[in-house]
Amino acid sequence: MSIFQVQSVLGMTSSCPLTALPHVHFCAARGVDHTQCCRAAGVQQQCLMFCDQSPDTTNQLTLQHLGCLDGFEGMKDCFVEHALTEYYRTKQAALEHFQRIQIN
């Protein structure tokens, strides 16, 4: 989801309802706390709550959080970095497992 799509949802010009945004955000973050990465990416302190998408964390979106759109790209970069790292770790583990099976 791009910043333009988020703005579209917030501006009510999207077919995706505003109520779906927290679910989309949680899914994009893969249910993980990205606070440390977001800090390093320069996300504003008041917006770091959106970087923590742990399953037990709840955040309510309000109009006061519109300023957090400026940090959206940094948040998204952290989410993507984590997803890629997770993917390659899983792929590497599967490859190592396959190699062990072939040796035996």
Contacts in CASP RR format, 6 or more apart in sequence:
PFRMAT RR
TARGET T0000
AUTHOR 0000-0000-0000
METHOD contacts of the structure
MODEL  1
MSIFQVQSVLGMTSSCPLTALPHVHFCAARGVDHTQCCRAAGVQQQCLMF
CDQSPDTTNQLTLQHLGCLDGFEGMKDCFVEHALTEYYRTKQAALEHFQR
IQIN
1 24 0 8 1.000
1 28 0 8 1.000
1 76 0 8 1.000
3 69 0 8 1.000
3 72 0 8 1.000
3 73 0 8 1.000
5 14 0 8 1.000
5 16 0 8 1.000
6 21 0 8 1.000
6 69 0 8 1.000
6 72 0 8 1.000
7 69 0 8 1.000
8 14 0 8 1.000
8 16 0 8 1.000
9 16 0 8 1.000
9 17 0 8 1.000
9 18 0 8 1.000
9 20 0 8 1.000
9 21 0 8 1.000
10 18 0 8 1.000
10 21 0 8 1.000
10 66 0 8 1.000
10 69 0 8 1.000
12 18 0 8 1.000
16 24 0 8 1.000
18 61 0 8 1.000
21 61 0 8 1.000
22 59 0 8 1.000
22 61 0 8 1.000
25 50 0 8 1.000
25 53 0 8 1.000
26 53 0 8 1.000
28 76 0 8 1.000
28 79 0 8 1.000
29 51 0 8 1.000
29 53 0 8 1.000
29 75 0 8 1.000
29 79 0 8 1.000
29 82 0 8 1.000
30 53 0 8 1.000
30 79 0 8 1.000
30 82 0 8 1.000
30 83 0 8 1.000
30 86 0 8 1.000
31 53 0 8 1.000
31 54 0 8 1.000
31 55 0 8 1.000
32 53 0 8 1.000
32 54 0 8 1.000
32 82 0 8 1.000
33 51 0 8 1.000
33 52 0 8 1.000
33 53 0 8 1.000
33 54 0 8 1.000
33 57 0 8 1.000
34 51 0 8 1.000
34 52 0 8 1.000
34 53 0 8 1.000
34 75 0 8 1.000
34 78 0 8 1.000
34 79 0 8 1.000
34 82 0 8 1.000
35 48 0 8 1.000
35 51 0 8 1.000
35 52 0 8 1.000
37 51 0 8 1.000
37 77 0 8 1.000
37 78 0 8 1.000
37 81 0 8 1.000
37 82 0 8 1.000
38 47 0 8 1.000
38 48 0 8 1.000
38 51 0 8 1.000
38 74 0 8 1.000
38 75 0 8 1.000
38 78 0 8 1.000
39 48 0 8 1.000
41 71 0 8 1.000
41 74 0 8 1.000
41 75 0 8 1.000
41 77 0 8 1.000
41 78 0 8 1.000
42 71 0 8 1.000
42 74 0 8 1.000
43 51 0 8 1.000
43 68 0 8 1.000
43 71 0 8 1.000
43 74 0 8 1.000
43 75 0 8 1.000
44 67 0 8 1.000
44 68 0 8 1.000
44 70 0 8 1.000
44 71 0 8 1.000
46 68 0 8 1.000
47 65 0 8 1.000
47 67 0 8 1.000
47 68 0 8 1.000
47 71 0 8 1.000
47 75 0 8 1.000
49 57 0 8 1.000
49 59 0 8 1.000
50 59 0 8 1.000
50 65 0 8 1.000
50 68 0 8 1.000
50 75 0 8 1.000
51 75 0 8 1.000
51 78 0 8 1.000
52 59 0 8 1.000
END
